Amino acid sequence: MSVFDEADILFDLIKNKYKNRLNDEQLEKVKEKISEIIDATEKLRAIPLDNSDEPKFIFNPSREEEN
């Protein structure tokens, strides 16, 4: 499925469900946001991960210094 197809499918689903609540300007903004989300999704999908890859985070406990 191409990015274009995916964006169109998602937009059609939203448009059909909310067409009575959204005007043309709002629908255009929704279409733009869908494109942004699809772009971000494609970038995430391009990152190779193994099943054993764990999330990377650093825990830095902080303590308030007593005076």
N, CA, C and O atoms as a Tripos MOL2 file, in Angstrom:
@<TRIPOS>MOLECULE
protein
  268   267    67     0     0
PROTEIN
NO_CHARGES

@<TRIPOS>ATOM
      1 N           0.8500   -1.1720    0.0000 N.3       1 MET1
      2 CA          0.0000    0.0000    0.0000 C.3       1 MET1
      3 C           0.8960    1.2360    0.0000 C.2       1 MET1
      4 O           1.8140    1.3490    0.8120 O.2       1 MET1
      5 N           0.6290    2.1270   -0.8870 N.am      2 SER2
      6 CA          1.4440    3.3400   -0.9480 C.3       2 SER2
      7 C           0.9800    4.3400    0.1040 C.2       2 SER2
      8 O          -0.1160    4.2290    0.6530 O.2       2 SER2
      9 N           1.8330    5.3050    0.3670 N.am      3 VAL3
     10 CA          1.5010    6.3490    1.3390 C.3       3 VAL3
     11 C           0.2610    7.0990    0.8790 C.2       3 VAL3
     12 O          -0.6010    7.4440    1.6880 O.2       3 VAL3
     13 N           0.1740    7.3510   -0.4190 N.am      4 PHE4
     14 CA         -0.9790    8.0630   -0.9740 C.3       4 PHE4
     15 C          -2.2640    7.2950   -0.7050 C.2       4 PHE4
     16 O          -3.2610    7.8800   -0.2830 O.2       4 PHE4
     17 N          -2.2470    6.0050   -0.9440 N.am      5 ASP5
     18 CA         -3.4260    5.1760   -0.7050 C.3       5 ASP5
     19 C          -3.8130    5.1770    0.7680 C.2       5 ASP5
     20 O          -4.9890    5.3070    1.1080 O.2       5 ASP5
     21 N          -2.8290    5.0320    1.6280 N.am      6 GLU6
     22 CA         -3.0920    4.9870    3.0660 C.3       6 GLU6
     23 C          -3.7130    6.2940    3.5410 C.2       6 GLU6
     24 O          -4.6730    6.2800    4.3120 O.2       6 GLU6
     25 N          -3.1780    7.4130    3.0940 N.am      7 ALA7
     26 CA         -3.7080    8.7190    3.4860 C.3       7 ALA7
     27 C          -5.1300    8.8960    2.9680 C.2       7 ALA7
     28 O          -5.9960    9.3970    3.6850 O.2       7 ALA7
     29 N          -5.3710    8.4900    1.7300 N.am      8 ASP8
     30 CA         -6.7140    8.6110    1.1540 C.3       8 ASP8
     31 C          -7.7300    7.7550    1.8990 C.2       8 ASP8
     32 O          -8.8500    8.1940    2.1570 O.2       8 ASP8
     33 N          -7.3410    6.5500    2.2370 N.am      9 ILE9
     34 CA         -8.2450    5.6520    2.9610 C.3       9 ILE9
     35 C          -8.5930    6.2280    4.3250 C.2       9 ILE9
     36 O          -9.7610    6.2490    4.7130 O.2       9 ILE9
     37 N          -7.5840    6.6970    5.0530 N.am     10 LEU10
     38 CA         -7.8380    7.2810    6.3700 C.3      10 LEU10
     39 C          -8.7050    8.5310    6.2660 C.2      10 LEU10
     40 O          -9.6250    8.7210    7.0610 O.2      10 LEU10
     41 N          -8.4100    9.3810    5.2850 N.am     11 PHE11
     42 CA         -9.2020   10.5980    5.1090 C.3      11 PHE11
     43 C         -10.6510   10.2660    4.7700 C.2      11 PHE11
     44 O         -11.5690   10.8830    5.3100 O.2      11 PHE11
     45 N         -10.8630    9.3040    3.8880 N.am     12 ASP12
     46 CA        -12.2290    8.9150    3.5280 C.3      12 ASP12
     47 C         -12.9980    8.3820    4.7350 C.2      12 ASP12
     48 O         -14.1840    8.6720    4.8960 O.2      12 ASP12
     49 N         -12.3290    7.6080    5.5750 N.am     13 LEU13
     50 CA        -12.9850    7.0970    6.7830 C.3      13 LEU13
     51 C         -13.4270    8.2380    7.6960 C.2      13 LEU13
     52 O         -14.5550    8.2520    8.1880 O.2      13 LEU13
     53 N         -12.5310    9.1860    7.9160 N.am     14 ILE14
     54 CA        -12.8440   10.3210    8.7890 C.3      14 ILE14
     55 C         -13.9160   11.2040    8.1590 C.2      14 ILE14
     56 O         -14.8500   11.6400    8.8320 O.2      14 ILE14
     57 N         -13.7740   11.4600    6.8780 N.am     15 LYS15
     58 CA        -14.7430   12.3090    6.1730 C.3      15 LYS15
     59 C         -16.1410   11.7030    6.2370 C.2      15 LYS15
     60 O         -17.1120   12.4100    6.5060 O.2      15 LYS15
     61 N         -16.2470   10.4100    5.9910 N.am     16 ASN16
     62 CA        -17.5550    9.7580    6.0250 C.3      16 ASN16
     63 C         -18.1650    9.7440    7.4170 C.2      16 ASN16
     64 O         -19.3820    9.8430    7.5670 O.2      16 ASN16
     65 N         -17.3320    9.6230    8.4250 N.am     17 LYS17
     66 CA        -17.8480    9.5580    9.7930 C.3      17 LYS17
     67 C         -18.2230   10.9360   10.3390 C.2      17 LYS17
     68 O         -19.2020   11.0640   11.0740 O.2      17 LYS17
     69 N         -17.4480   11.9720    9.9820 N.am     18 TYR18
     70 CA        -17.6320   13.2880   10.5910 C.3      18 TYR18
     71 C         -18.0340   14.3790    9.5980 C.2      18 TYR18
     72 O         -17.9190   15.5610    9.9210 O.2      18 TYR18
     73 N         -18.4980   14.0220    8.4070 N.am     19 LYS19
     74 CA        -18.8050   15.0300    7.3880 C.3      19 LYS19
     75 C         -19.8930   16.0070    7.8310 C.2      19 LYS19
     76 O         -19.9200   17.1470    7.3660 O.2      19 LYS19
     77 N         -20.7790   15.5850    8.7100 N.am     20 ASN20
     78 CA        -21.8370   16.4770    9.1870 C.3      20 ASN20
     79 C         -21.3370   17.4580   10.2450 C.2      20 ASN20
     80 O         -22.0110   18.4470   10.5330 O.2      20 ASN20
     81 N         -20.1740   17.2000   10.8240 N.am     21 ARG21
     82 CA        -19.6470   18.0430   11.9030 C.3      21 ARG21
     83 C         -18.5000   18.9430   11.4640 C.2      21 ARG21
     84 O         -18.1560   19.8920   12.1680 O.2      21 ARG21
     85 N         -17.9050   18.6580   10.3060 N.am     22 LEU22
     86 CA        -16.7310   19.4030    9.8570 C.3      22 LEU22
     87 C         -17.0270   20.1500    8.5640 C.2      22 LEU22
     88 O         -17.6560   19.6160    7.6500 O.2      22 LEU22
     89 N         -16.5590   21.4020    8.5030 N.am     23 ASN23
     90 CA        -16.7100   22.1570    7.2600 C.3      23 ASN23
     91 C         -15.5210   21.8580    6.3450 C.2      23 ASN23
     92 O         -14.6230   21.0980    6.7080 O.2      23 ASN23
     93 N         -15.5240   22.4600    5.1630 N.am     24 ASP24
     94 CA        -14.4710   22.1760    4.1780 C.3      24 ASP24
     95 C         -13.0860   22.5640    4.6830 C.2      24 ASP24
     96 O         -12.1110   21.8520    4.4440 O.2      24 ASP24
     97 N         -13.0010   23.6860    5.3760 N.am     25 GLU25
     98 CA        -11.7030   24.1340    5.9110 C.3      25 GLU25
     99 C         -11.1710   23.1430    6.9470 C.2      25 GLU25
    100 O          -9.9850   22.8140    6.9450 O.2      25 GLU25
    101 N         -12.0400   22.6780    7.8190 N.am     26 GLN26
    102 CA        -11.6360   21.7080    8.8340 C.3      26 GLN26
    103 C         -11.2300   20.3830    8.1930 C.2      26 GLN26
    104 O         -10.2660   19.7520    8.6270 O.2      26 GLN26
    105 N         -11.9500   19.9660    7.1790 N.am     27 LEU27
    106 CA        -11.5970   18.7270    6.4850 C.3      27 LEU27
    107 C         -10.2360   18.8460    5.8100 C.2      27 LEU27
    108 O          -9.4720   17.8810    5.7760 O.2      27 LEU27
    109 N          -9.9340   20.0160    5.2790 N.am     28 GLU28
    110 CA         -8.6260   20.2250    4.6540 C.3      28 GLU28
    111 C          -7.5120   20.1360    5.7000 C.2      28 GLU28
    112 O          -6.4490   19.5760    5.4300 O.2      28 GLU28
    113 N          -7.7540   20.6860    6.8920 N.am     29 LYS29
    114 CA         -6.7660   20.5920    7.9770 C.3      29 LYS29
    115 C          -6.5770   19.1430    8.4090 C.2      29 LYS29
    116 O          -5.4580   18.7090    8.6830 O.2      29 LYS29
    117 N          -7.6730   18.4020    8.4660 N.am     30 VAL30
    118 CA         -7.5920   16.9780    8.8060 C.3      30 VAL30
    119 C          -6.7350   16.2510    7.7770 C.2      30 VAL30
    120 O          -5.9010   15.4180    8.1340 O.2      30 VAL30
    121 N          -6.9380   16.5650    6.5090 N.am     31 LYS31
    122 CA         -6.1700   15.9220    5.4370 C.3      31 LYS31
    123 C          -4.6810   16.2300    5.5840 C.2      31 LYS31
    124 O          -3.8440   15.3470    5.3940 O.2      31 LYS31
    125 N          -4.3460   17.4820    5.9230 N.am     32 GLU32
    126 CA         -2.9460   17.8650    6.1290 C.3      32 GLU32
    127 C          -2.3410   17.1010    7.3050 C.2      32 GLU32
    128 O          -1.2220   16.5980    7.2140 O.2      32 GLU32
    129 N          -3.0820   17.0170    8.4040 N.am     33 LYS33
    130 CA         -2.5820   16.3190    9.5960 C.3      33 LYS33
    131 C          -2.4020   14.8310    9.3230 C.2      33 LYS33
    132 O          -1.4490   14.2220    9.8110 O.2      33 LYS33
    133 N          -3.3000   14.2470    8.5560 N.am     34 ILE34
    134 CA         -3.1520   12.8360    8.1970 C.3      34 ILE34
    135 C          -1.8530   12.6370    7.4330 C.2      34 ILE34
    136 O          -1.1290   11.6730    7.6790 O.2      34 ILE34
    137 N          -1.5570   13.5350    6.5160 N.am     35 SER35
    138 CA         -0.3040   13.4340    5.7520 C.3      35 SER35
    139 C           0.9040   13.5220    6.6710 C.2      35 SER35
    140 O           1.8760   12.7880    6.4930 O.2      35 SER35
    141 N           0.8500   14.4200    7.6570 N.am     36 GLU36
    142 CA          1.9520   14.5390    8.6190 C.3      36 GLU36
    143 C           2.1150   13.2500    9.4220 C.2      36 GLU36
    144 O           3.2330   12.7910    9.6550 O.2      36 GLU36
    145 N           1.0070   12.6820    9.8360 N.am     37 ILE37
    146 CA          1.0470   11.4410   10.6170 C.3      37 ILE37
    147 C           1.6000   10.2960    9.7710 C.2      37 ILE37
    148 O           2.4000    9.4960   10.2540 O.2      37 ILE37
    149 N           1.1790   10.2180    8.5180 N.am     38 ILE38
    150 CA          1.6680    9.1700    7.6170 C.3      38 ILE38
    151 C           3.1700    9.3170    7.4110 C.2      38 ILE38
    152 O           3.8950    8.3220    7.4110 O.2      38 ILE38
    153 N           3.6440   10.5560    7.2340 N.am     39 ASP39
    154 CA          5.0860   10.7910    7.0650 C.3      39 ASP39
    155 C           5.8630   10.3170    8.2920 C.2      39 ASP39
    156 O           6.8870    9.6460    8.1640 O.2      39 ASP39
    157 N           5.3740   10.6660    9.4770 N.am     40 ALA40
    158 CA          6.0420   10.2470   10.7100 C.3      40 ALA40
    159 C           6.0150    8.7270   10.8510 C.2      40 ALA40
    160 O           6.9910    8.1210   11.2920 O.2      40 ALA40
    161 N           4.9050    8.1240   10.4770 N.am     41 THR41
    162 CA          4.7720    6.6690   10.5480 C.3      41 THR41
    163 C           5.7600    5.9760    9.6230 C.2      41 THR41
    164 O           6.3720    4.9750    9.9960 O.2      41 THR41
    165 N           5.9150    6.5040    8.4300 N.am     42 GLU42
    166 CA          6.8690    5.9220    7.4790 C.3      42 GLU42
    167 C           8.2960    6.0040    8.0190 C.2      42 GLU42
    168 O           9.0780    5.0680    7.8470 O.2      42 GLU42
    169 N           8.6370    7.1060    8.6630 N.am     43 LYS43
    170 CA          9.9750    7.2480    9.2440 C.3      43 LYS43
    171 C          10.1880    6.2290   10.3650 C.2      43 LYS43
    172 O          11.2650    5.6440   10.4800 O.2      43 LYS43
    173 N           9.1620    6.0190   11.1860 N.am     44 LEU44
    174 CA          9.2700    5.0310   12.2600 C.3      44 LEU44
    175 C           9.3800    3.6160   11.7040 C.2      44 LEU44
    176 O          10.1510    2.8020   12.2120 O.2      44 LEU44
    177 N           8.6160    3.3290   10.6720 N.am     45 ARG45
    178 CA          8.6630    1.9950   10.0640 C.3      45 ARG45
    179 C          10.0170    1.6980    9.4310 C.2      45 ARG45
    180 O          10.3990    0.5350    9.2980 O.2      45 ARG45
    181 N          10.7370    2.7330    9.0440 N.am     46 ALA46
    182 CA         12.0300    2.5500    8.3790 C.3      46 ALA46
    183 C          13.1480    2.1800    9.3540 C.2      46 ALA46
    184 O          14.2250    1.7640    8.9290 O.2      46 ALA46
    185 N          12.9020    2.3280   10.6440 N.am     47 ILE47
    186 CA         13.9210    2.0120   11.6450 C.3      47 ILE47
    187 C          13.9170    0.5040   11.8910 C.2      47 ILE47
    188 O          12.9060   -0.0580   12.3120 O.2      47 ILE47
    189 N          15.0490   -0.1460   11.6250 N.am     48 PRO48
    190 CA         15.0880   -1.5940   11.8400 C.3      48 PRO48
    191 C          15.1570   -1.9280   13.3360 C.2      48 PRO48
    192 O          15.9940   -1.4000   14.0670 O.2      48 PRO48
    193 N          14.2780   -2.7950   13.7610 N.am     49 LEU49
    194 CA         14.2590   -3.2390   15.1540 C.3      49 LEU49
    195 C          14.1920   -4.7580   15.2020 C.2      49 LEU49
    196 O          13.5200   -5.3980   14.3920 O.2      49 LEU49
    197 N          14.8980   -5.3110   16.1620 N.am     50 ASP50
    198 CA         14.7870   -6.7380   16.4370 C.3      50 ASP50
    199 C          13.8170   -6.9250   17.5890 C.2      50 ASP50
    200 O          13.5230   -5.9880   18.3310 O.2      50 ASP50
    201 N          13.3290   -8.1340   17.7280 N.am     51 ASN51
    202 CA         12.4160   -8.4220   18.8180 C.3      51 ASN51
    203 C          13.0790   -8.2010   20.1750 C.2      51 ASN51
    204 O          12.3980   -7.9130   21.1590 O.2      51 ASN51
    205 N          14.3890   -8.3330   20.2310 N.am     52 SER52
    206 CA         15.1030   -8.1870   21.5020 C.3      52 SER52
    207 C          15.4770   -6.7360   21.8150 C.2      52 SER52
    208 O          16.0060   -6.4670   22.8930 O.2      52 SER52
    209 N          15.2190   -5.8020   20.9090 N.am     53 ASP53
    210 CA         15.5280   -4.3920   21.1650 C.3      53 ASP53
    211 C          14.6040   -3.8460   22.2460 C.2      53 ASP53
    212 O          13.3850   -4.0060   22.1900 O.2      53 ASP53
    213 N          15.2090   -3.2070   23.2160 N.am     54 GLU54
    214 CA         14.4420   -2.6250   24.3110 C.3      54 GLU54
    215 C          14.4060   -1.1110   24.1660 C.2      54 GLU54
    216 O          15.2640   -0.5260   23.5050 O.2      54 GLU54
    217 N          13.4220   -0.4810   24.7790 N.am     55 PRO55
    218 CA         13.3810    0.9840   24.7430 C.3      55 PRO55
    219 C          14.6190    1.5660   25.4140 C.2      55 PRO55
    220 O          15.1280    1.0110   26.3870 O.2      55 PRO55
    221 N          15.0890    2.6680   24.8950 N.am     56 LYS56
    222 CA         16.2560    3.3150   25.4840 C.3      56 LYS56
    223 C          15.7870    4.5080   26.3010 C.2      56 LYS56
    224 O          15.2250    5.4660   25.7710 O.2      56 LYS56
    225 N          16.0250    4.4290   27.5660 N.am     57 PHE57
    226 CA         15.7400    5.5670   28.4190 C.3      57 PHE57
    227 C          16.7730    5.5920   29.5260 C.2      57 PHE57
    228 O          17.3460    4.5660   29.8930 O.2      57 PHE57
    229 N          16.9900    6.7490   30.0350 N.am     58 ILE58
    230 CA         17.9540    6.9180   31.1170 C.3      58 ILE58
    231 C          17.1970    7.4470   32.3220 C.2      58 ILE58
    232 O          16.5140    8.4680   32.2450 O.2      58 ILE58
    233 N          17.3250    6.7450   33.4220 N.am     59 PHE59
    234 CA         16.6890    7.1750   34.6560 C.3      59 PHE59
    235 C          17.6950    7.9790   35.4560 C.2      59 PHE59
    236 O          18.7110    7.4500   35.9070 O.2      59 PHE59
    237 N          17.4120    9.2340   35.6250 N.am     60 ASN60
    238 CA         18.2760   10.1150   36.4050 C.3      60 ASN60
    239 C          17.5190   10.5990   37.6320 C.2      60 ASN60
    240 O          16.8040   11.5980   37.5660 O.2      60 ASN60
    241 N          17.6690    9.9030   38.7430 N.am     61 PRO61
    242 CA         16.9680   10.3690   39.9400 C.3      61 PRO61
    243 C          17.5850   11.6760   40.4130 C.2      61 PRO61
    244 O          18.8030   11.8510   40.3810 O.2      61 PRO61
    245 N          16.7610   12.5570   40.8350 N.am     62 SER62
    246 CA         17.2830   13.8240   41.3610 C.3      62 SER62
    247 C          16.7750   13.9960   42.7830 C.2      62 SER62
    248 O          15.6540   13.6170   43.1240 O.2      62 SER62
    249 N          17.6270   14.5700   43.5820 N.am     63 ARG63
    250 CA         17.2700   14.8350   44.9680 C.3      63 ARG63
    251 C          17.4400   16.3150   45.2320 C.2      63 ARG63
    252 O          18.3630   16.9650   44.7400 O.2      63 ARG63
    253 N          16.5370   16.8080   46.0070 N.am     64 GLU64
    254 CA         16.6940   18.2010   46.4080 C.3      64 GLU64
    255 C          17.7720   18.2630   47.4740 C.2      64 GLU64
    256 O          17.7760   17.4760   48.4210 O.2      64 GLU64
    257 N          18.6680   19.1900   47.3100 N.am     65 GLU65
    258 CA         19.7340   19.3360   48.2960 C.3      65 GLU65
    259 C          19.1870   20.0420   49.5280 C.2      65 GLU65
    260 O          18.4650   21.0350   49.4400 O.2      65 GLU65
    261 N          19.5550   19.4930   50.6740 N.am     66 GLU66
    262 CA         19.1300   20.1210   51.9250 C.3      66 GLU66
    263 C          20.1400   21.1850   52.3100 C.2      66 GLU66
    264 O          21.3470   20.9630   52.2190 O.2      66 GLU66
    265 N          19.6570   22.3300   52.7360 N.am     67 ASN67
    266 CA         20.5440   23.4230   53.1490 C.3      67 ASN67
    267 C          20.7330   23.4430   54.6230 C.2      67 ASN67
    268 O          21.4500   24.2980   55.1430 O.2      67 ASN67
@<TRIPOS>BOND
     1     1     2 1
     2     2     3 1
     3     3     4 2
     4     3     5 am
     5     5     6 1
     6     6     7 1
     7     7     8 2
     8     7     9 am
     9     9    10 1
    10    10    11 1
    11    11    12 2
    12    11    13 am
    13    13    14 1
    14    14    15 1
    15    15    16 2
    16    15    17 am
    17    17    18 1
    18    18    19 1
    19    19    20 2
    20    19    21 am
    21    21    22 1
    22    22    23 1
    23    23    24 2
    24    23    25 am
    25    25    26 1
    26    26    27 1
    27    27    28 2
    28    27    29 am
    29    29    30 1
    30    30    31 1
    31    31    32 2
    32    31    33 am
    33    33    34 1
    34    34    35 1
    35    35    36 2
    36    35    37 am
    37    37    38 1
    38    38    39 1
    39    39    40 2
    40    39    41 am
    41    41    42 1
    42    42    43 1
    43    43    44 2
    44    43    45 am
    45    45    46 1
    46    46    47 1
    47    47    48 2
    48    47    49 am
    49    49    50 1
    50    50    51 1
    51    51    52 2
    52    51    53 am
    53    53    54 1
    54    54    55 1
    55    55    56 2
    56    55    57 am
    57    57    58 1
    58    58    59 1
    59    59    60 2
    60    59    61 am
    61    61    62 1
    62    62    63 1
    63    63    64 2
    64    63    65 am
    65    65    66 1
    66    66    67 1
    67    67    68 2
    68    67    69 am
    69    69    70 1
    70    70    71 1
    71    71    72 2
    72    71    73 am
    73    73    74 1
    74    74    75 1
    75    75    76 2
    76    75    77 am
    77    77    78 1
    78    78    79 1
    79    79    80 2
    80    79    81 am
    81    81    82 1
    82    82    83 1
    83    83    84 2
    84    83    85 am
    85    85    86 1
    86    86    87 1
    87    87    88 2
    88    87    89 am
    89    89    90 1
    90    90    91 1
    91    91    92 2
    92    91    93 am
    93    93    94 1
    94    94    95 1
    95    95    96 2
    96    95    97 am
    97    97    98 1
    98    98    99 1
    99    99   100 2
   100    99   101 am
   101   101   102 1
   102   102   103 1
   103   103   104 2
   104   103   105 am
   105   105   106 1
   106   106   107 1
   107   107   108 2
   108   107   109 am
   109   109   110 1
   110   110   111 1
   111   111   112 2
   112   111   113 am
   113   113   114 1
   114   114   115 1
   115   115   116 2
   116   115   117 am
   117   117   118 1
   118   118   119 1
   119   119   120 2
   120   119   121 am
   121   121   122 1
   122   122   123 1
   123   123   124 2
   124   123   125 am
   125   125   126 1
   126   126   127 1
   127   127   128 2
   128   127   129 am
   129   129   130 1
   130   130   131 1
   131   131   132 2
   132   131   133 am
   133   133   134 1
   134   134   135 1
   135   135   136 2
   136   135   137 am
   137   137   138 1
   138   138   139 1
   139   139   140 2
   140   139   141 am
   141   141   142 1
   142   142   143 1
   143   143   144 2
   144   143   145 am
   145   145   146 1
   146   146   147 1
   147   147   148 2
   148   147   149 am
   149   149   150 1
   150   150   151 1
   151   151   152 2
   152   151   153 am
   153   153   154 1
   154   154   155 1
   155   155   156 2
   156   155   157 am
   157   157   158 1
   158   158   159 1
   159   159   160 2
   160   159   161 am
   161   161   162 1
   162   162   163 1
   163   163   164 2
   164   163   165 am
   165   165   166 1
   166   166   167 1
   167   167   168 2
   168   167   169 am
   169   169   170 1
   170   170   171 1
   171   171   172 2
   172   171   173 am
   173   173   174 1
   174   174   175 1
   175   175   176 2
   176   175   177 am
   177   177   178 1
   178   178   179 1
   179   179   180 2
   180   179   181 am
   181   181   182 1
   182   182   183 1
   183   183   184 2
   184   183   185 am
   185   185   186 1
   186   186   187 1
   187   187   188 2
   188   187   189 am
   189   189   190 1
   190   190   191 1
   191   191   192 2
   192   191   193 am
   193   193   194 1
   194   194   195 1
   195   195   196 2
   196   195   197 am
   197   197   198 1
   198   198   199 1
   199   199   200 2
   200   199   201 am
   201   201   202 1
   202   202   203 1
   203   203   204 2
   204   203   205 am
   205   205   206 1
   206   206   207 1
   207   207   208 2
   208   207   209 am
   209   209   210 1
   210   210   211 1
   211   211   212 2
   212   211   213 am
   213   213   214 1
   214   214   215 1
   215   215   216 2
   216   215   217 am
   217   217   218 1
   218   218   219 1
   219   219   220 2
   220   219   221 am
   221   221   222 1
   222   222   223 1
   223   223   224 2
   224   223   225 am
   225   225   226 1
   226   226   227 1
   227   227   228 2
   228   227   229 am
   229   229   230 1
   230   230   231 1
   231   231   232 2
   232   231   233 am
   233   233   234 1
   234   234   235 1
   235   235   236 2
   236   235   237 am
   237   237   238 1
   238   238   239 1
   239   239   240 2
   240   239   241 am
   241   241   242 1
   242   242   243 1
   243   243   244 2
   244   243   245 am
   245   245   246 1
   246   246   247 1
   247   247   248 2
   248   247   249 am
   249   249   250 1
   250   250   251 1
   251   251   252 2
   252   251   253 am
   253   253   254 1
   254   254   255 1
   255   255   256 2
   256   255   257 am
   257   257   258 1
   258   258   259 1
   259   259   260 2
   260   259   261 am
   261   261   262 1
   262   262   263 1
   263   263   264 2
   264   263   265 am
   265   265   266 1
   266   266   267 1
   267   267   268 2
@<TRIPOS>SUBSTRUCTURE
     1 MET1         2 RESIDUE 1 A MET
     2 SER2         6 RESIDUE 1 A SER
     3 VAL3        10 RESIDUE 1 A VAL
     4 PHE4        14 RESIDUE 1 A PHE
     5 ASP5        18 RESIDUE 1 A ASP
     6 GLU6        22 RESIDUE 1 A GLU
     7 ALA7        26 RESIDUE 1 A ALA
     8 ASP8        30 RESIDUE 1 A ASP
     9 ILE9        34 RESIDUE 1 A ILE
    10 LEU10       38 RESIDUE 1 A LEU
    11 PHE11       42 RESIDUE 1 A PHE
    12 ASP12       46 RESIDUE 1 A ASP
    13 LEU13       50 RESIDUE 1 A LEU
    14 ILE14       54 RESIDUE 1 A ILE
    15 LYS15       58 RESIDUE 1 A LYS
    16 ASN16       62 RESIDUE 1 A ASN
    17 LYS17       66 RESIDUE 1 A LYS
    18 TYR18       70 RESIDUE 1 A TYR
    19 LYS19       74 RESIDUE 1 A LYS
    20 ASN20       78 RESIDUE 1 A ASN
    21 ARG21       82 RESIDUE 1 A ARG
    22 LEU22       86 RESIDUE 1 A LEU
    23 ASN23       90 RESIDUE 1 A ASN
    24 ASP24       94 RESIDUE 1 A ASP
    25 GLU25       98 RESIDUE 1 A GLU
    26 GLN26      102 RESIDUE 1 A GLN
    27 LEU27      106 RESIDUE 1 A LEU
    28 GLU28      110 RESIDUE 1 A GLU
    29 LYS29      114 RESIDUE 1 A LYS
    30 VAL30      118 RESIDUE 1 A VAL
    31 LYS31      122 RESIDUE 1 A LYS
    32 GLU32      126 RESIDUE 1 A GLU
    33 LYS33      130 RESIDUE 1 A LYS
    34 ILE34      134 RESIDUE 1 A ILE
    35 SER35      138 RESIDUE 1 A SER
    36 GLU36      142 RESIDUE 1 A GLU
    37 ILE37      146 RESIDUE 1 A ILE
    38 ILE38      150 RESIDUE 1 A ILE
    39 ASP39      154 RESIDUE 1 A ASP
    40 ALA40      158 RESIDUE 1 A ALA
    41 THR41      162 RESIDUE 1 A THR
    42 GLU42      166 RESIDUE 1 A GLU
    43 LYS43      170 RESIDUE 1 A LYS
    44 LEU44      174 RESIDUE 1 A LEU
    45 ARG45      178 RESIDUE 1 A ARG
    46 ALA46      182 RESIDUE 1 A ALA
    47 ILE47      186 RESIDUE 1 A ILE
    48 PRO48      190 RESIDUE 1 A PRO
    49 LEU49      194 RESIDUE 1 A LEU
    50 ASP50      198 RESIDUE 1 A ASP
    51 ASN51      202 RESIDUE 1 A ASN
    52 SER52      206 RESIDUE 1 A SER
    53 ASP53      210 RESIDUE 1 A ASP
    54 GLU54      214 RESIDUE 1 A GLU
    55 PRO55      218 RESIDUE 1 A PRO
    56 LYS56      222 RESIDUE 1 A LYS
    57 PHE57      226 RESIDUE 1 A PHE
    58 ILE58      230 RESIDUE 1 A ILE
    59 PHE59      234 RESIDUE 1 A PHE
    60 ASN60      238 RESIDUE 1 A ASN
    61 PRO61      242 RESIDUE 1 A PRO
    62 SER62      246 RESIDUE 1 A SER
    63 ARG63      250 RESIDUE 1 A ARG
    64 GLU64      254 RESIDUE 1 A GLU
    65 GLU65      258 RESIDUE 1 A GLU
    66 GLU66      262 RESIDUE 1 A GLU
    67 ASN67      266 RESIDUE 1 A ASN
